Amino acid sequence: MAYEINDDCVNCGACVPGCPVSAITEGDGKMVVDADLCVDCGACASVCPVGAPVAQ
């Protein structure tokens, strides 16, 4: 199961350097997780200041 970034995202980019597989990129108004690359480690969720990354 990949993580997904919900609408709470403020597009700050804090999650990008936290992702060990570079699965997060900037989308239209919020960050986006590439489900094919995500290894479900939760690193993005641990650094997000608003709790936007959630396990799916």
Secondary structure by P-SEA (a helix, b strand, c coil): cbbbbccccccccccccccccccccccccbbbbccccccccccccccccccccccc
